[in-house]
Amino acid sequence: MARLAANIDELDQKILEILRKNGRASYTEIAYAIGLSEAAVRKRVQRMIRKGIIRRFSVEYSIEGEVRAIVLIKTAPPARTPEIAERIRTIEGVEAVYEVTGEYDAAALVRGMGINYINRCIDSIRSIQGVVSTYTMIILRVHV
């Protein structure tokens, strides 16, 4: 987070927190909440987009019958974790991939309609050369 902290100030952090909770918040709403003009908020958001601090705006959703899982992934040399993570990211149903510390090298967030879909995603992950094992946790409930 040191890199991020060097690029933003306290007002930027407040803007990011508001957008994290509500990605559809208008510049006017944000401006009112933090005591800036709408134009100042717009400039700050555009600057953070340009600098890559804000990488995308997304939608959180929930569909009845959808299953989400966290798949922990172990890799082995000579495969490099960043290259494997990039391949995993392209698999349909994989929402995000994170390089992590600890016993596993990466974690993938997978979502789809039903367990069979999740199993196919996991099989695709396991088929990547350099992936030696996975550990899957089905997400039961999300608290936001």
N, C-alpha and C positions, 0 to 999 in steps of 0.2 A: 504494500500500500504506500510505501515511501515515494514511488514514482508518481502515483496519483496525487498524493498530498502536495507535491512540488508544483503541480499544474493547476490546482484549484484552491480557492479560499473558502471561508466559512459560508458565504452566500451561495457559492456553487454547490457546496455540500448540502445546504438546505434545499436547493432546487432539485438536486439528485434524489434526495429523500422523498420529496413530494412526488416526483415522477416515478420512483420505485413503487410507491403505494398506489399511484393512479397515473398511469402512462397517458391518459387522456386529459389530464389537467390542462386547462388553457393557460396561455401566457398571462392573461389577466388574473386568473385565479391564483397563480403562483406569485405574481407581483403583489397582489393584495396580502397574501400570507406572509411574505418576507419583507414587505415595505419598500419595494422598488417599483419603478415604472414598468409598464408592459414592454416598452422598447428595450430597456436595460435587460430584462429577463430574456427576451428574444435574442439579443446579441450574445448573452452568456451561453444560452443553449446552443446557438449556432457555432460559437467558438469551441464548446466542448465536443460537438459533433465533428468539427473540422480537425480537432486534435486527437480524435479517437477515444476520448474519455467516454462519451456516449456512443456506443457501437450500433445499437439498434433499439427500436421501440417494439415491444411485443405484446401479445395478448395472453393473459392467463385464462384458461377455460377448463371446464369440466363437462364431460359427456357421460351420461348414464351408460354403464357397461364397458367403459374404457378402463384399461388396466395400465398402471404405471409401475415401473420397476427401476431399481438402481442396480446396475451390473458392475461389480468390481472386477478388474481385469489385471492378470499377472502376465508380464512379458518376460522374454529371455533373450539374451544376446545371441546373434549379432543384431537382432532387430532393435530399432530405436523407438522408444516410447512416443516421441512426437509424430513420427511417421505412422505408427500404428494408430494413434489417436485420430489422425487425419483420415485414415481409411475407415475407421469406425464411424466417424462423423458423417460419412457419405451413405451409410446404411439407412434405408427407409425405416422410419420408426424411432431412430435415435435423435433425441431432441438436443442433447448437449453431451460433450465429453470433457472431462477434467483430468489433468495430470495431478496425482495426489501423492502424499507421503505415506509411509507405513508399509505394511505387508504387500499391498497391491500398488500397481503403477498408474492405473487409470480407473476412472469411474464414469460410467455412461448412464444417462437418464433416458429410459426407453418408454414409449407409450404407444398403445394401440388397442384395437377392439378385441379383447379377449386374450386368454392365456396362450392359445395356439399362436397368435400373432407374436406375442412376446417371445415364445419359444423359438420361432423362426428367426427373430432378430438375434437372439442369443446364439443360435446355431451359426448365423452369418458372422458374428463376432468371433466365435471359436474357430471358424475356418480361415481366419487371417493368419498367415505365417508369422510366427513370433509370439502369438498368444498361446500361453501354456495352460492357463486355467482361468475360470471365472467363478464368481460367487454372486448369486442373485438374491435380492431382497424385494419382494412385492410390497408396494406402498399401499397401506390400508386406508389411511386418512391423511389429508393435508390440512395444516393449520396455517392460515395466512393472516 
